Amino acid sequence: MLVMLLVELAIGGLCGFAANKIMKGNTGSILRNVILGLVGGLVGGWIGNLLGIGGGWITGILLSIGGSCLVVWLVRKFLG
């Protein structure tokens, strides 16, 4: 249980970091990247379910990165 949580946090951090690089943002802290990746994973998973896309690690990571990019764009649009 704890191992899976740590794996999810690590993947979330990497997806957040990747989205930050894709969107040409400042790297920020590790915590920010983890939060961005986890929120992006939720958003990407939700969009994937709406479109009927899902299954597999690669698809999940790509959806998470895409969702993270969308979250970064929305934050910049409305808060920055």
MMTF fields as JSON, N, C-alpha, C and O atoms, coordinates in Angstrom:
{
  "mmtfVersion": "1.0.0",
  "mmtfProducer": "UNKNOWN",
  "numBonds": 319,
  "numAtoms": 320,
  "numGroups": 80,
  "numChains": 1,
  "numModels": 1,
  "chainsPerModel": [1],
  "groupsPerChain": [80],
  "chainIdList": ["A"],
  "bondAtomList": [4, 2, 8, 6, 12, 10, 16, 14, 20, 18, 24, 22, 28, 26, 32, 30, 36, 34, 40, 38, 44, 42, 48, 46, 52, 50, 56, 54, 60, 58, 64, 62, 68, 66, 72, 70, 76, 74, 80, 78, 84, 82, 88, 86, 92, 90, 96, 94, 100, 98, 104, 102, 108, 106, 112, 110, 116, 114, 120, 118, 124, 122, 128, 126, 132, 130, 136, 134, 140, 138, 144, 142, 148, 146, 152, 150, 156, 154, 160, 158, 164, 162, 168, 166, 172, 170, 176, 174, 180, 178, 184, 182, 188, 186, 192, 190, 196, 194, 200, 198, 204, 202, 208, 206, 212, 210, 216, 214, 220, 218, 224, 222, 228, 226, 232, 230, 236, 234, 240, 238, 244, 242, 248, 246, 252, 250, 256, 254, 260, 258, 264, 262, 268, 266, 272, 270, 276, 274, 280, 278, 284, 282, 288, 286, 292, 290, 296, 294, 300, 298, 304, 302, 308, 306, 312, 310, 316, 314],
  "bondOrderList": [1, 1, 1, 1, 1, 1, 1, 1, 1, 1, 1, 1, 1, 1, 1, 1, 1, 1, 1, 1, 1, 1, 1, 1, 1, 1, 1, 1, 1, 1, 1, 1, 1, 1, 1, 1, 1, 1, 1, 1, 1, 1, 1, 1, 1, 1, 1, 1, 1, 1, 1, 1, 1, 1, 1, 1, 1, 1, 1, 1, 1, 1, 1, 1, 1, 1, 1, 1, 1, 1, 1, 1, 1, 1, 1, 1, 1, 1, 1],
  "groupList": [{"groupName": "MET", "atomNameList": ["N", "CA", "C", "O"], "elementList": ["N", "C", "C", "O"], "formalChargeList": [0, 0, 0, 0], "bondAtomList": [1, 0, 2, 1, 3, 2], "bondOrderList": [1, 1, 2], "singleLetterCode": "M", "chemCompType": "L-PEPTIDE LINKING"}, {"groupName": "LEU", "atomNameList": ["N", "CA", "C", "O"], "elementList": ["N", "C", "C", "O"], "formalChargeList": [0, 0, 0, 0], "bondAtomList": [1, 0, 2, 1, 3, 2], "bondOrderList": [1, 1, 2], "singleLetterCode": "L", "chemCompType": "L-PEPTIDE LINKING"}, {"groupName": "VAL", "atomNameList": ["N", "CA", "C", "O"], "elementList": ["N", "C", "C", "O"], "formalChargeList": [0, 0, 0, 0], "bondAtomList": [1, 0, 2, 1, 3, 2], "bondOrderList": [1, 1, 2], "singleLetterCode": "V", "chemCompType": "L-PEPTIDE LINKING"}, {"groupName": "GLU", "atomNameList": ["N", "CA", "C", "O"], "elementList": ["N", "C", "C", "O"], "formalChargeList": [0, 0, 0, 0], "bondAtomList": [1, 0, 2, 1, 3, 2], "bondOrderList": [1, 1, 2], "singleLetterCode": "E", "chemCompType": "L-PEPTIDE LINKING"}, {"groupName": "ALA", "atomNameList": ["N", "CA", "C", "O"], "elementList": ["N", "C", "C", "O"], "formalChargeList": [0, 0, 0, 0], "bondAtomList": [1, 0, 2, 1, 3, 2], "bondOrderList": [1, 1, 2], "singleLetterCode": "A", "chemCompType": "L-PEPTIDE LINKING"}, {"groupName": "ILE", "atomNameList": ["N", "CA", "C", "O"], "elementList": ["N", "C", "C", "O"], "formalChargeList": [0, 0, 0, 0], "bondAtomList": [1, 0, 2, 1, 3, 2], "bondOrderList": [1, 1, 2], "singleLetterCode": "I", "chemCompType": "L-PEPTIDE LINKING"}, {"groupName": "GLY", "atomNameList": ["N", "CA", "C", "O"], "elementList": ["N", "C", "C", "O"], "formalChargeList": [0, 0, 0, 0], "bondAtomList": [1, 0, 2, 1, 3, 2], "bondOrderList": [1, 1, 2], "singleLetterCode": "G", "chemCompType": "PEPTIDE LINKING"}, {"groupName": "CYS", "atomNameList": ["N", "CA", "C", "O"], "elementList": ["N", "C", "C", "O"], "formalChargeList": [0, 0, 0, 0], "bondAtomList": [1, 0, 2, 1, 3, 2], "bondOrderList": [1, 1, 2], "singleLetterCode": "C", "chemCompType": "L-PEPTIDE LINKING"}, {"groupName": "PHE", "atomNameList": ["N", "CA", "C", "O"], "elementList": ["N", "C", "C", "O"], "formalChargeList": [0, 0, 0, 0], "bondAtomList": [1, 0, 2, 1, 3, 2], "bondOrderList": [1, 1, 2], "singleLetterCode": "F", "chemCompType": "L-PEPTIDE LINKING"}, {"groupName": "ASN", "atomNameList": ["N", "CA", "C", "O"], "elementList": ["N", "C", "C", "O"], "formalChargeList": [0, 0, 0, 0], "bondAtomList": [1, 0, 2, 1, 3, 2], "bondOrderList": [1, 1, 2], "singleLetterCode": "N", "chemCompType": "L-PEPTIDE LINKING"}, {"groupName": "LYS", "atomNameList": ["N", "CA", "C", "O"], "elementList": ["N", "C", "C", "O"], "formalChargeList": [0, 0, 0, 0], "bondAtomList": [1, 0, 2, 1, 3, 2], "bondOrderList": [1, 1, 2], "singleLetterCode": "K", "chemCompType": "L-PEPTIDE LINKING"}, {"groupName": "THR", "atomNameList": ["N", "CA", "C", "O"], "elementList": ["N", "C", "C", "O"], "formalChargeList": [0, 0, 0, 0], "bondAtomList": [1, 0, 2, 1, 3, 2], "bondOrderList": [1, 1, 2], "singleLetterCode": "T", "chemCompType": "L-PEPTIDE LINKING"}, {"groupName": "SER", "atomNameList": ["N", "CA", "C", "O"], "elementList": ["N", "C", "C", "O"], "formalChargeList": [0, 0, 0, 0], "bondAtomList": [1, 0, 2, 1, 3, 2], "bondOrderList": [1, 1, 2], "singleLetterCode": "S", "chemCompType": "L-PEPTIDE LINKING"}, {"groupName": "ARG", "atomNameList": ["N", "CA", "C", "O"], "elementList": ["N", "C", "C", "O"], "formalChargeList": [0, 0, 0, 0], "bondAtomList": [1, 0, 2, 1, 3, 2], "bondOrderList": [1, 1, 2], "singleLetterCode": "R", "chemCompType": "L-PEPTIDE LINKING"}, {"groupName": "TRP", "atomNameList": ["N", "CA", "C", "O"], "elementList": ["N", "C", "C", "O"], "formalChargeList": [0, 0, 0, 0], "bondAtomList": [1, 0, 2, 1, 3, 2], "bondOrderList": [1, 1, 2], "singleLetterCode": "W", "chemCompType": "L-PEPTIDE LINKING"}],
  "groupTypeList": [0, 1, 2, 0, 1, 1, 2, 3, 1, 4, 5, 6, 6, 1, 7, 6, 8, 4, 4, 9, 10, 5, 0, 10, 6, 9, 11, 6, 12, 5, 1, 13, 9, 2, 5, 1, 6, 1, 2, 6, 6, 1, 2, 6, 6, 14, 5, 6, 9, 1, 1, 6, 5, 6, 6, 6, 14, 5, 11, 6, 5, 1, 1, 12, 5, 6, 6, 12, 7, 1, 2, 2, 14, 1, 2, 13, 10, 8, 1, 6],
  "groupIdList": [1, 2, 3, 4, 5, 6, 7, 8, 9, 10, 11, 12, 13, 14, 15, 16, 17, 18, 19, 20, 21, 22, 23, 24, 25, 26, 27, 28, 29, 30, 31, 32, 33, 34, 35, 36, 37, 38, 39, 40, 41, 42, 43, 44, 45, 46, 47, 48, 49, 50, 51, 52, 53, 54, 55, 56, 57, 58, 59, 60, 61, 62, 63, 64, 65, 66, 67, 68, 69, 70, 71, 72, 73, 74, 75, 76, 77, 78, 79, 80],
  "secStructList": [7, 2, 2, 2, 2, 2, 2, 2, 2, 2, 2, 2, 2, 2, 2, 2, 2, 2, 2, 2, 2, 2, 6, 6, 7, 7, 7, 7, 7, 2, 2, 2, 2, 2, 2, 2, 2, 2, 2, 2, 2, 2, 2, 2, 2, 2, 2, 2, 2, 2, 2, 6, 7, 7, 7, 1, 2, 2, 2, 2, 2, 2, 2, 2, 2, 2, 2, 2, 2, 2, 2, 2, 2, 2, 2, 2, 2, 2, 2, 7],
  "xCoordList": [0.831, 0.0, 0.874, 0.672, 1.829, 2.722, 3.602, 3.893, 4.022, 4.867, 4.103, 4.658, 2.843, 2.029, 1.818, 1.825, 1.634, 1.487, 2.753, 2.685, 3.896, 5.166, 5.384, 5.906, 4.989, 5.107, 4.208, 4.632, 2.975, 2.053, 2.572, 2.458, 3.137, 3.707, 4.896, 5.049, 5.734, 6.894, 6.446, 6.975, 5.486, 4.977, 4.305, 4.481, 3.54, 2.914, 3.941, 3.76, 5.011, 6.081, 6.737, 7.004, 6.998, 7.619, 6.69, 7.138, 5.409, 4.444, 4.31, 4.224, 4.293, 4.242, 5.482, 5.387, 6.651, 7.902, 7.888, 8.285, 7.426, 7.36, 6.413, 6.733, 5.258, 4.299, 4.885, 4.681, 5.612, 6.239, 7.253, 7.342, 8.011, 8.986, 8.291, 8.711, 7.228, 6.494, 5.887, 5.91, 5.346, 4.692, 5.697, 5.3, 6.965, 8.056, 7.883, 8.027, 7.571, 7.445, 8.724, 9.659, 8.752, 9.895, 9.734, 8.611, 10.821, 10.774, 9.998, 9.244, 10.158, 9.435, 9.948, 11.004, 9.204, 9.623, 9.136, 8.279, 9.693, 9.27, 7.809, 7.042, 7.426, 6.045, 5.08, 4.021, 5.444, 4.593, 4.434, 3.332, 5.517, 5.449, 4.597, 3.843, 4.706, 3.889, 2.415, 1.583, 2.09, 0.692, 0.169, -0.939, 0.959, 0.581, 0.353, -0.616, 1.238, 1.097, -0.118, -0.807, -0.39, -1.549, -2.859, -3.782, -2.946, -4.153, -4.298, -5.395, -3.179, -3.211, -3.63, -4.317, -3.215, -3.636, -5.138, -5.774, -5.699, -7.151, -7.879, -8.85, -7.398, -8.019, -7.851, -8.808, -6.645, -6.398, -7.206, -7.721, -7.315, -8.122, -9.587, -10.263, -10.083, -11.482, -11.749, -12.747, -10.849, -10.997, -10.863, -11.6, -9.93, -9.771, -11.021, -11.402, -11.662, -12.908, -14.021, -14.81, -14.092, -15.104, -14.921, -15.896, -13.667, -13.36, -13.256, -13.087, -13.355, -13.252, -11.824, -11.592, -10.867, -9.453, -9.036, -9.376, -8.319, -7.86, -7.101, -7.015, -6.553, -5.848, -4.354, -3.907, -3.603, -2.157, -1.411, -1.953, -0.162, 0.699, 1.018, 0.964, 1.35, 1.757, 0.608, 0.804, -0.573, -1.74, -1.999, -2.289, -1.895, -2.108, -1.106, -1.468, 0.157, 1.189, 0.962, 1.089, 0.629, 0.365, -0.852, -0.837, -1.903, -3.081, -2.747, -3.25, -1.908, -1.499, -0.687, -0.897, 0.226, 1.022, 0.117, 0.235, -0.775, -1.712, -2.616, -2.856, -3.12, -3.947, -3.163, -3.694, -1.909, -1.054, -0.809, -0.819, -0.59, -0.414, -1.678, -1.603, -2.83, -4.094, -4.248, -4.695, -3.886, -3.966, -3.025, -3.402, -1.807, -0.859, -1.439, -1.376, -1.998, -2.579, -3.733, -3.823, -4.618, -5.751, -5.301, -5.851, -4.303, -3.79, -3.204, -3.448, -2.439, -1.858, -2.946, -2.85, -3.963, -5.037, -5.842, -6.159, -6.175, -7.081, -6.397, -6.978, -5.178, -4.504, -3.258, -2.73, -2.787, -1.511, -1.381, -0.314],
  "yCoordList": [-1.192, 0.0, 1.254, 2.15, 1.319, 2.473, 2.565, 3.659, 1.409, 1.39, 1.954, 2.734, 1.572, 2.076, 3.586, 4.292, 4.073, 5.512, 6.245, 7.278, 5.717, 6.328, 6.283, 7.233, 5.188, 5.073, 6.108, 6.776, 6.242, 7.224, 8.643, 9.454, 8.955, 10.282, 10.532, 11.631, 9.524, 9.659, 9.873, 10.742, 9.094, 9.244, 10.61, 11.276, 11.026, 12.34, 13.451, 14.405, 13.329, 14.326, 14.397, 15.484, 13.231, 13.196, 13.759, 14.464, 13.452, 13.991, 15.506, 16.233, 15.977, 17.416, 18.117, 19.198, 17.51, 18.064, 18.12, 19.122, 17.03, 16.983, 18.051, 18.726, 18.209, 19.229, 20.621, 21.49, 20.834, 22.125, 22.447, 23.59, 21.447, 21.642, 21.873, 22.732, 21.107, 21.253, 22.648, 23.269, 23.132, 24.444, 25.574, 26.732, 25.26, 26.219, 27.097, 28.318, 26.439, 27.143, 27.019, 26.322, 27.709, 27.524, 26.184, 25.731, 25.558, 24.21, 24.16, 23.213, 25.143, 25.144, 24.061, 23.474, 23.807, 22.824, 21.431, 21.266, 20.457, 19.077, 18.916, 18.228, 19.536, 19.445, 20.011, 19.435, 21.126, 21.733, 20.788, 20.637, 20.15, 19.214, 17.999, 17.52, 17.493, 16.34, 16.722, 15.983, 17.873, 18.315, 18.527, 18.1, 19.181, 19.408, 18.084, 17.942, 17.121, 15.813, 15.047, 14.408, 15.105, 14.39, 15.022, 14.309, 16.345, 17.024, 16.787, 16.532, 16.876, 16.606, 15.18, 14.931, 14.247, 12.856, 12.695, 11.952, 13.387, 13.344, 13.952, 13.387, 15.11, 15.785, 14.944, 14.75, 14.447, 13.622, 12.327, 11.9, 11.703, 10.484, 10.75, 9.948, 11.877, 12.253, 12.481, 12.004, 13.215, 13.469, 12.162, 11.935, 11.309, 10.014, 9.157, 8.487, 9.178, 8.427, 8.995, 8.24, 10.316, 10.937, 10.553, 10.373, 10.43, 10.099, 8.602, 8.178, 7.795, 6.351, 5.854, 4.769, 6.651, 6.277, 5.782, 6.403, 4.698, 4.231, 2.928, 2.321, 2.514, 1.254, 1.406, 2.098, 0.763, 0.718, 1.874, 2.96, 1.607, 2.592, 3.75, 4.914, 3.424, 4.467, 5.435, 6.65, 4.915, 5.766, 6.63, 7.819, 6.037, 6.792, 7.91, 9.008, 7.642, 8.669, 9.78, 10.958, 9.421, 10.443, 11.29, 12.507, 10.653, 11.404, 12.315, 13.436, 11.841, 12.646, 13.859, 14.959, 13.675, 14.798, 15.789, 17.001, 15.269, 16.141, 16.907, 18.1, 16.221, 16.884, 17.925, 18.987, 17.633, 18.595, 19.832, 20.952, 19.634, 20.781, 21.628, 22.857, 20.984, 21.715, 22.502, 23.649, 21.908, 22.598, 23.802, 24.873, 23.636, 24.754, 25.88, 27.046, 25.54, 26.553, 27.279, 28.505, 26.523, 27.14, 28.068, 29.156, 27.635, 28.467, 29.752, 30.834, 29.642, 30.84, 31.76, 32.981, 31.181, 31.958, 32.728, 33.9, 32.076, 32.69, 33.323, 34.193, 32.903, 33.447, 34.244, 34.952, 34.145, 34.773, 35.624, 36.19],
  "zCoordList": [0.0, 0.0, 0.0, -0.819, 0.901, 0.978, -0.264, -0.748, -0.775, -1.966, -3.161, -3.935, -3.318, -4.427, -4.315, -5.323, -3.108, -2.901, -3.321, -3.987, -2.936, -3.314, -4.826, -5.41, -5.45, -6.908, -7.582, -8.526, -7.106, -7.679, -7.512, -8.431, -6.359, -6.132, -7.052, -7.587, -7.236, -8.12, -9.567, -10.26, -10.015, -11.384, -11.537, -12.557, -10.532, -10.562, -10.662, -11.418, -9.905, -9.958, -11.32, -11.834, -11.91, -13.237, -14.307, -15.212, -14.207, -15.173, -15.006, -15.996, -13.78, -13.529, -14.05, -14.631, -13.847, -14.342, -15.871, -16.467, -16.499, -17.965, -18.5, -19.478, -17.872, -18.309, -18.143, -18.99, -17.055, -16.811, -17.91, -18.358, -18.342, -19.409, -20.751, -21.527, -21.025, -22.279, -22.38, -23.442, -21.268, -21.245, -21.015, -20.885, -20.964, -20.8, -19.561, -19.616, -18.443, -17.171, -16.373, -16.769, -15.237, -14.353, -13.658, -13.44, -13.314, -12.757, -11.456, -11.231, -10.601, -9.336, -8.406, -8.64, -7.367, -6.374, -6.752, -7.62, -6.094, -6.307, -5.882, -6.556, -4.787, -4.307, -5.346, -5.594, -5.945, -6.978, -8.157, -8.684, -8.577, -9.695, -9.354, -10.201, -8.13, -7.717, -7.73, -8.257, -7.152, -7.124, -8.535, -8.862, -9.367, -10.752, -11.479, -12.225, -11.265, -11.909, -11.423, -12.217, -10.118, -9.576, -10.047, -10.439, -10.011, -10.496, -11.999, -12.497, -12.709, -14.146, -14.463, -15.454, -13.619, -13.802, -13.64, -14.387, -12.667, -12.477, -13.669, -14.172, -14.114, -15.255, -16.519, -17.269, -16.753, -17.93, -17.915, -18.948, -16.743, -16.623, -16.888, -17.534, -16.391, -16.602, -18.092, -18.631, -18.749, -20.186, -20.968, -21.928, -20.564, -21.218, -21.117, -22.077, -19.945, -19.778, -20.646, -21.215, -20.753, -21.609, -23.072, -23.802, -23.493, -24.886, -25.136, -26.28, -24.085, -24.23, -24.386, -24.92, -23.918, -23.989, -22.618, -21.611, -22.56, -21.261, -21.369, -22.436, -20.242, -20.175, -20.383, -21.298, -19.541, -19.698, -19.057, -18.852, -18.751, -18.102, -19.037, -18.639, -20.278, -21.223, -21.452, -21.422, -21.678, -21.885, -20.66, -20.786, -19.479, -18.247, -18.064, -17.643, -18.379, -18.256, -19.273, -18.939, -20.51, -21.527, -21.169, -21.351, -20.661, -20.224, -19.048, -18.965, -18.149, -17.002, -17.434, -16.922, -18.358, -18.863, -19.605, -19.424, -20.429, -21.144, -20.196, -20.386, -19.172, -18.17, -17.395, -17.069, -17.097, -16.392, -17.247, -16.738, -18.542, -19.443, -19.469, -19.469, -19.491, -19.465, -18.173, -18.2, -17.05, -15.757, -15.742, -15.268, -16.256, -16.317, -17.165, -16.777, -18.307, -19.192, -18.505, -18.57, -17.845, -17.159, -16.029, -15.857, -15.265, -14.169, -14.734, -14.2, -15.802, -16.412, -16.958, -16.838, -17.547, -18.164, -17.122, -17.326, -16.006, -15.043, -13.836, -13.188, -13.524, -12.354, -12.687, -11.828, -13.891, -14.104, -15.276, -15.513]
}
